[in-house]
Amino acid sequence: MPLIEVSRLTKVYQVPLRQPGFTGAALSLVRPSYKAVTAVDGIDFTIQAGEMVGYIGPNGAGKSTTIKLLCGVLAPTSGSVSVGGLDPHRRRMENARRIGLVYGQRSQLLWDLPVRETFYLLRRIYQVPESTYRENLADFGRTFEIDAVWDTPVRLLSLGQRMRAELAAALIHSPPIVYLDEPTIGLDVLAKSRIREFLRQMNRRRGTTVILTTHDLRDVEEVCDRIIMIHQGRLVYDGALEGLRGTFGERCTLTLELEEAAGGAVAPEVALDDDVRLIKADGKRVELAFDRRRISAPEVIARACAVLPVRDLVLRETDLESVVKQVYGGNGIENGNGNGEGRGGGEP
């Protein structure tokens, strides 16, 4: 049985409409009117225990609303959601004990008190055994450097320090499911690397299920094996990271360093057909682009080496950020999952 099941999940907000000025405000009180805004539009997915899933989309796509529905903060307008066999909204207390949650722009730390006070309070709320509490603190002390800010009031922490403390606080009770919304925001490169490694270790050692929403796609690339993409409230892709690249990231770039400067006949020599396109020929440097769905990289390299004095070469696949830009730009989305092979549904 999947740990998380979402079926035709829909959330519609009733947004009040108001005319400008005093008259408009008075009319809104007497005859209020509303506009229906669909934040999540009939999405379906399942997540197995132990999966690490990147849940991504542009601002306003419905990511945060989905997380709130999974946490039980919101009730769905229609459809159903099950987390560990529970309806998260109807059984909020039970569900809350099983999850950890970090919102990058919200804090669960006690603002005017030292960090240790929040941790002590959370330990009491979740009834964490003393041995588990101390073991987790030792882990967090090494990974997040919590010991350095243990007695510092939260309001005096830097953004990076606060985010590390927030993540540690969400994990203090060893929840089987963790929802992370921008967990590395404001952190330096070293701290981001430590957090990503900690999440991978936590998943390997404890089997923790991680749902990660972020605009830093390096987080997704380094932590997650699966991506769920949402756009305008609907699923546009659900599947493996490599599957996403294969579906939308078709263009690869091959840069050639030549033994001697290329002459004017580079284009007809290298771009033998429509599958390979010459981007630039500048002295001893030649850059080609090709669609890897139509021709393989070894074949392009073989063709280039057969007609040019190649000394060295660099092959670059389309990075995840470029793929995501292409998807949200509307290119190639014809059904719910891009190529019909993913697990999601719904047209954008």
VEXDREN-2710 file (C-alpha; in Angstrom, 1 decimal):
% VEXDREN-2710
k/r/px/py/pz
1/MET/0.0/0.0/0.0
2/PRO/1.4/3.4/-0.9
3/LEU/2.3/5.7/1.9
4/ILE/0.7/8.7/0.2
5/GLU/-2.3/8.4/-2.1
6/VAL/-3.8/11.4/-3.9
7/SER/-6.8/10.9/-6.2
8/ARG/-8.4/13.7/-8.3
9/LEU/-7.4/16.1/-5.6
10/THR/-8.9/19.6/-6.1
11/LYS/-8.8/22.7/-4.1
12/VAL/-10.8/25.8/-5.1
13/TYR/-10.5/29.1/-3.1
14/GLN/-13.3/31.6/-3.0
15/VAL/-11.5/34.9/-3.4
16/PRO/-13.5/38.0/-2.4
17/LEU/-13.9/40.7/-5.0
18/ARG/-13.9/44.4/-4.0
19/GLN/-14.4/47.5/-5.9
20/PRO/-11.9/50.4/-5.2
21/GLY/-12.7/53.2/-2.8
22/PHE/-15.1/53.7/0.1
23/THR/-18.2/52.9/-2.0
24/GLY/-16.7/49.7/-3.2
25/ALA/-15.8/48.7/0.4
26/ALA/-19.4/49.4/1.5
27/LEU/-20.9/47.4/-1.3
28/SER/-18.6/44.5/-0.5
29/LEU/-20.0/44.4/3.0
30/VAL/-23.6/44.6/1.8
31/ARG/-23.4/42.4/-1.3
32/PRO/-20.2/40.4/-1.2
33/SER/-19.1/38.7/-4.4
34/TYR/-16.4/36.1/-4.9
35/LYS/-14.3/34.6/-7.6
36/ALA/-13.4/30.9/-7.7
37/VAL/-9.7/30.3/-8.1
38/THR/-8.6/26.7/-8.6
39/ALA/-5.2/26.2/-7.0
40/VAL/-5.1/22.4/-7.4
41/ASP/-7.0/20.9/-10.3
42/GLY/-7.7/17.1/-10.1
43/ILE/-4.2/15.8/-9.6
44/ASP/-3.3/12.1/-9.0
45/PHE/-0.1/10.5/-7.6
46/THR/1.1/7.9/-5.2
47/ILE/4.3/7.9/-3.2
48/GLN/5.8/4.8/-1.7
49/ALA/7.5/4.7/1.7
50/GLY/11.2/5.7/1.4
51/GLU/10.9/7.7/-1.8
52/MET/12.6/11.1/-2.2
53/VAL/10.4/13.2/-4.5
54/GLY/11.0/16.6/-5.9
55/TYR/7.7/18.5/-6.2
56/ILE/8.4/21.5/-8.4
57/GLY/6.6/24.2/-10.3
58/PRO/6.6/28.0/-10.8
59/ASN/5.2/30.4/-8.3
60/GLY/1.4/30.0/-8.0
61/ALA/1.5/26.5/-9.5
62/GLY/-0.2/24.9/-6.4
63/LYS/2.8/23.4/-4.6
64/SER/2.2/24.9/-1.2
65/THR/-1.5/24.2/-1.4
66/THR/-0.8/20.6/-2.1
67/ILE/1.6/20.4/0.9
68/LYS/-1.1/22.0/3.1
69/LEU/-3.6/19.4/1.9
70/LEU/-1.1/16.6/2.7
71/CYS/-0.5/18.1/6.1
72/GLY/-4.2/18.4/6.9
73/VAL/-4.0/22.2/7.2
74/LEU/-6.6/22.5/4.4
75/ALA/-9.5/20.3/3.4
76/PRO/-9.9/19.4/-0.3
77/THR/-12.8/20.8/-2.3
78/SER/-13.1/17.4/-4.0
79/GLY/-11.1/14.3/-4.4
80/SER/-9.2/12.4/-1.7
81/VAL/-5.9/12.3/0.0
82/SER/-4.5/9.6/2.3
83/VAL/-1.3/9.8/4.3
84/GLY/-0.3/6.5/6.0
85/GLY/-3.9/5.3/5.8
86/LEU/-5.2/8.5/7.4
87/ASP/-7.3/11.4/6.1
88/PRO/-4.9/14.2/7.1
89/HIS/-7.6/16.8/7.6
90/ARG/-10.0/14.7/9.6
91/ARG/-7.3/13.2/11.8
92/ARG/-4.9/16.1/12.0
93/MET/-3.4/15.3/15.4
94/GLU/-2.5/11.7/14.4
95/ASN/-1.1/12.9/11.1
96/ALA/0.9/15.7/12.7
97/ARG/2.8/13.2/14.9
98/ARG/3.9/11.4/11.8
99/ILE/5.3/14.2/9.7
100/GLY/8.0/16.9/9.8
101/LEU/7.4/20.2/8.0
102/VAL/9.7/23.1/7.1
103/TYR/8.5/26.2/5.4
104/GLY/11.3/28.4/4.3
105/GLN/9.3/31.6/4.9
106/ARG/7.6/30.6/8.2
107/SER/9.1/29.6/11.5
108/GLN/8.1/27.2/14.2
109/LEU/10.9/28.4/16.5
110/LEU/10.1/30.6/19.5
111/TRP/11.2/34.0/18.3
112/ASP/12.4/35.5/21.6
113/LEU/13.7/32.4/23.3
114/PRO/17.0/30.4/22.8
115/VAL/16.9/27.6/20.3
116/ARG/17.1/25.0/23.1
117/GLU/13.7/26.1/24.5
118/THR/11.9/25.3/21.2
119/PHE/13.6/21.9/21.0
120/TYR/12.7/21.1/24.6
121/LEU/9.1/22.1/23.9
122/LEU/8.9/19.9/20.7
123/ARG/10.4/17.0/22.6
124/ARG/7.6/17.3/25.2
125/ILE/4.9/17.7/22.5
126/TYR/6.0/14.7/20.5
127/GLN/6.9/12.7/23.6
128/VAL/10.3/11.9/22.2
129/PRO/12.3/9.4/24.3
130/GLU/15.4/10.8/26.0
131/SER/17.7/8.4/24.1
132/THR/16.2/9.3/20.7
133/TYR/16.3/13.0/21.5
134/ARG/20.0/13.0/22.4
135/GLU/20.9/10.8/19.4
136/ASN/19.1/13.2/17.1
137/LEU/20.7/16.3/18.7
138/ALA/24.1/14.7/18.2
139/ASP/23.3/14.2/14.5
140/PHE/22.1/17.7/14.1
141/GLY/25.0/19.2/16.0
142/ARG/27.4/17.6/13.5
143/THR/25.4/18.4/10.4
144/PHE/23.7/21.7/11.2
145/GLU/26.1/23.1/13.8
146/ILE/23.2/23.6/16.2
147/ASP/25.6/23.6/19.2
148/ALA/26.9/27.0/18.1
149/VAL/23.5/28.7/18.4
150/TRP/22.0/26.5/21.2
151/ASP/21.7/29.4/23.7
152/THR/21.1/32.2/21.1
153/PRO/17.6/33.8/20.9
154/VAL/16.0/32.9/17.5
155/ARG/15.6/36.6/16.6
156/LEU/19.4/37.0/16.7
157/LEU/20.1/34.2/14.3
158/SER/21.1/34.8/10.7
159/LEU/18.8/33.4/8.0
160/GLY/21.1/30.5/7.3
161/GLN/21.4/29.6/11.0
162/ARG/17.6/29.8/11.5
163/MET/17.0/27.5/8.5
164/ARG/19.4/24.9/9.9
165/ALA/17.6/25.1/13.2
166/GLU/14.2/24.9/11.5
167/LEU/15.2/21.7/9.7
168/ALA/16.6/20.2/12.9
169/ALA/13.4/21.0/14.8
170/ALA/11.2/19.4/12.1
171/LEU/13.2/16.2/12.5
172/ILE/13.5/16.0/16.2
173/HIS/10.8/13.4/16.6
174/SER/12.2/11.2/13.7
175/PRO/9.1/11.5/11.5
176/PRO/8.6/8.9/8.7
177/ILE/7.5/11.7/6.3
178/VAL/9.2/15.1/5.9
179/TYR/7.8/17.9/3.8
180/LEU/10.5/20.5/2.9
181/ASP/9.6/23.8/1.3
182/GLU/12.8/25.7/0.2
183/PRO/15.0/24.1/3.0
184/THR/18.3/25.5/1.7
185/ILE/17.2/29.1/1.2
186/GLY/19.8/31.6/2.4
187/LEU/22.4/28.9/3.0
188/ASP/26.0/29.0/1.7
189/VAL/27.3/26.3/-0.6
190/LEU/28.9/24.2/2.2
191/ALA/25.8/24.3/4.3
192/LYS/23.6/23.3/1.3
193/SER/25.9/20.4/0.6
194/ARG/25.7/19.2/4.2
195/ILE/22.0/19.3/4.3
196/ARG/21.6/17.4/1.0
197/GLU/24.0/14.8/2.3
198/PHE/22.1/14.6/5.6
199/LEU/18.8/14.1/3.8
200/ARG/20.3/11.2/1.7
201/GLN/21.8/9.6/4.8
202/MET/18.5/10.0/6.7
203/ASN/16.7/8.3/3.8
204/ARG/19.2/5.4/3.7
205/ARG/19.4/4.8/7.4
206/ARG/15.8/5.5/8.5
207/GLY/13.8/5.0/5.3
208/THR/12.4/8.6/5.7
209/THR/10.1/9.7/2.9
210/VAL/11.0/13.2/1.7
211/ILE/8.8/15.5/-0.4
212/LEU/10.9/18.5/-1.4
213/THR/9.6/21.7/-3.0
214/THR/12.3/24.1/-4.1
215/HIS/13.3/26.6/-6.8
216/ASP/16.9/25.5/-6.4
217/LEU/17.0/22.6/-8.9
218/ARG/20.4/21.5/-7.6
219/ASP/18.5/20.3/-4.5
220/VAL/16.3/18.2/-6.6
221/GLU/19.2/16.8/-8.8
222/GLU/21.3/15.8/-5.8
223/VAL/18.6/14.5/-3.4
224/CYS/15.6/13.2/-5.4
225/ASP/15.2/10.3/-7.8
226/ARG/11.7/11.2/-8.8
227/ILE/10.1/14.5/-9.9
228/ILE/6.5/15.6/-9.9
229/MET/6.0/18.8/-11.9
230/ILE/2.9/20.9/-11.4
231/HIS/1.8/23.8/-13.5
232/GLN/-1.4/25.9/-13.1
233/GLY/-2.7/23.4/-10.6
234/ARG/-2.3/20.4/-12.9
235/LEU/0.3/17.6/-13.2
236/VAL/2.5/17.9/-16.2
237/TYR/5.1/15.2/-15.4
238/ASP/5.5/12.5/-12.9
239/GLY/8.5/10.1/-13.2
240/ALA/12.2/9.7/-13.0
241/LEU/14.6/12.6/-13.3
242/GLU/16.4/11.0/-16.3
243/GLY/13.0/10.4/-17.9
244/LEU/12.3/14.1/-17.7
245/ARG/15.6/14.9/-19.4
246/GLY/14.8/12.3/-22.1
247/THR/11.4/13.8/-22.7
248/PHE/12.1/17.5/-22.8
249/GLY/15.9/17.9/-22.7
250/GLU/16.5/16.7/-26.2
251/ARG/19.2/19.1/-27.2
252/CYS/22.9/18.2/-26.4
253/THR/25.9/20.4/-27.1
254/LEU/29.2/19.0/-28.4
255/THR/32.2/21.4/-28.2
256/LEU/35.3/20.4/-30.3
257/GLU/38.8/21.6/-29.8
258/LEU/40.7/21.3/-33.1
259/GLU/44.4/20.7/-33.8
260/GLU/44.3/23.6/-36.3
261/ALA/41.9/26.4/-37.1
262/ALA/38.9/25.3/-39.1
263/GLY/38.3/26.7/-42.5
264/GLY/35.1/28.0/-44.0
265/ALA/33.8/24.6/-44.9
266/VAL/33.1/23.5/-41.4
267/ALA/29.3/23.8/-41.7
268/PRO/28.8/21.4/-44.7
269/GLU/31.5/19.0/-43.3
270/VAL/30.0/18.6/-39.8
271/ALA/26.3/19.4/-40.1
272/LEU/25.7/16.4/-42.5
273/ASP/21.9/16.5/-42.0
274/ASP/19.1/18.1/-40.0
275/ASP/20.0/16.0/-36.9
276/VAL/23.3/18.0/-36.2
277/ARG/23.4/21.8/-36.3
278/LEU/26.5/24.0/-36.3
279/ILE/26.2/26.6/-33.5
280/LYS/29.6/28.3/-33.8
281/ALA/32.9/27.8/-35.6
282/ASP/35.6/30.1/-34.1
283/GLY/39.1/29.3/-35.0
284/LYS/40.1/26.0/-33.3
285/ARG/36.7/25.8/-31.5
286/VAL/33.6/24.3/-33.0
287/GLU/30.3/23.9/-31.2
288/LEU/27.5/21.6/-32.4
289/ALA/24.0/20.9/-31.2
290/PHE/21.9/17.8/-31.8
291/ASP/18.7/16.1/-30.7
292/ARG/19.7/13.0/-28.8
293/ARG/16.3/11.4/-29.5
294/ARG/17.2/11.3/-33.2
295/ILE/20.9/10.7/-33.1
296/SER/23.2/9.3/-30.4
297/ALA/26.2/11.2/-29.0
298/PRO/28.7/8.5/-30.2
299/GLU/27.4/8.8/-33.7
300/VAL/27.8/12.6/-33.7
301/ILE/31.3/12.3/-32.3
302/ALA/32.3/9.8/-34.9
303/ARG/31.0/12.0/-37.7
304/ALA/32.9/15.0/-36.4
305/CYS/36.1/13.1/-35.9
306/ALA/35.9/11.7/-39.4
307/VAL/36.0/15.1/-41.0
308/LEU/37.8/17.4/-38.5
309/PRO/41.2/17.2/-36.7
310/VAL/39.7/16.9/-33.3
311/ARG/42.1/17.2/-30.3
312/ASP/39.6/17.3/-27.5
313/LEU/35.9/17.4/-27.0
314/VAL/33.3/18.2/-24.3
315/LEU/29.7/16.8/-24.3
316/ARG/27.1/18.7/-22.3
317/GLU/23.6/17.5/-21.8
318/THR/20.8/19.9/-21.2
319/ASP/20.7/20.8/-17.5
320/LEU/17.6/20.5/-15.4
321/GLU/17.0/24.2/-15.2
322/SER/16.9/24.5/-19.0
323/VAL/14.5/21.5/-19.2
324/VAL/12.2/23.0/-16.6
325/LYS/12.2/26.4/-18.5
326/GLN/11.2/24.5/-21.6
327/VAL/8.4/22.7/-19.9
328/TYR/6.9/25.8/-18.3
329/GLY/7.4/27.7/-21.5
330/GLY/4.8/25.4/-23.0
331/ASN/7.0/23.4/-25.3
332/GLY/6.2/19.8/-25.8
333/ILE/3.4/19.4/-23.2
334/GLU/0.6/17.6/-24.9
335/ASN/-0.6/15.4/-22.1
336/GLY/-0.4/15.0/-18.3
337/ASN/3.1/13.5/-18.2
338/GLY/4.9/14.7/-21.3
339/ASN/5.4/11.4/-23.0
340/GLY/2.6/9.2/-21.7
341/GLU/5.0/7.1/-19.6
342/GLY/4.8/9.0/-16.3
343/ARG/2.5/8.3/-13.4
344/GLY/0.6/11.6/-13.3
345/GLY/-2.3/13.0/-15.2
346/GLY/-4.1/16.1/-16.3
347/GLU/-3.6/18.5/-19.1
348/PRO/-1.9/21.8/-18.5
END
